[in-house]
Amino acid sequence: MTHEFIQALQRELAPDVFFGEDIPVRFHNDWGGLAPVVPLALVRPRTTEQVSITLRLCNEFKVPVVPQGGLTVLPVGRGRSKMVLRCRSTA
């Protein structure tokens, strides 16, 4: 399942999706002080359509999502592998 999910992300969202060592360390944790966790994927959507595609795929493959904005403790999500959705501001 994970392999199919990763392929779907790559197919639908490249070049705005990152995996493994391509995910910068700053996205492995937040200000909560918990041990760093390497996410399954990092998506940096440029459009609302990409956000929609990402959430549709996560729902389809039952992959938890951790929305991440200012790297605060607010959206803490630990435990199972997850995909981090890093939203960029267009302002």
Secondary structure, 3 states (H helix, E strand, C coil): CHHHHHHHHHHHHCCCEECHHHCCHHHCCCCCCCCCCCCCEEECCCCHHHHHHHHHHHHHHCCCEEEECCCCCCCCCCCCCCEEEECCCCC
